Amino acid sequence: AALKVCMMNMSKIANDLRLMASGPRVGLAEIMLPARQPGSSIMPGKVNPVMPEVINQIAFQVIGNDHTICLASEAGQLELNVMEPVLVFNLLQSISIMNNGFRAFTDNCLKGIEANEDRLKEYVEKSVGIITAVNPHIGYEAAARVAKEAIATGQSVR
């Protein structure tokens, strides 16, 4: 079960990276993933998030292996479990694909992630959340008015 939980968390991280890299114009586009294969034939310049998708696929396999391990564990009688070969096979396969996947993910994705500084600066500038920094100094009502005006006009709270 520990391997399954680990991979569920890794799959969540991979999905977050995919979302953060969505774009370049429509989507978050907060980060840029390294290009590891040619992009889409219908979308020139698109970078497919293949390494996060590899992590998703490994997670699905490990989750399936965990279920097989649970069923094999349950199938034994008394001190004898004739299902141990399938149990051990699936456990070792999970460990192996996780090891290989983490290494590939680190080398081919994580080490090459770049922040999209222009987009992130734009998000900070347009965020009304930064008004909370001055809230203690100007009061909630004034801060709320500034935030509402910034939203209505599309301007920064500065």
Buried (B, 14 or more C-beta within 10 A) or exposed (E): EEBBEBBEEBBEEBBEBBBBBBBEEEEBBBBBBBEBEEEEEEEEEBBBBBBBEBBBBBBEBBBEBBEBBBEBEEEEEEEEBEBEEBBEBBBEBBEEBBEEBBEBBEEBBBEBBEEBEEBBEEBEEBBBEBBEEEBEEEEEEEBEEBBEEBEEEEEEBE
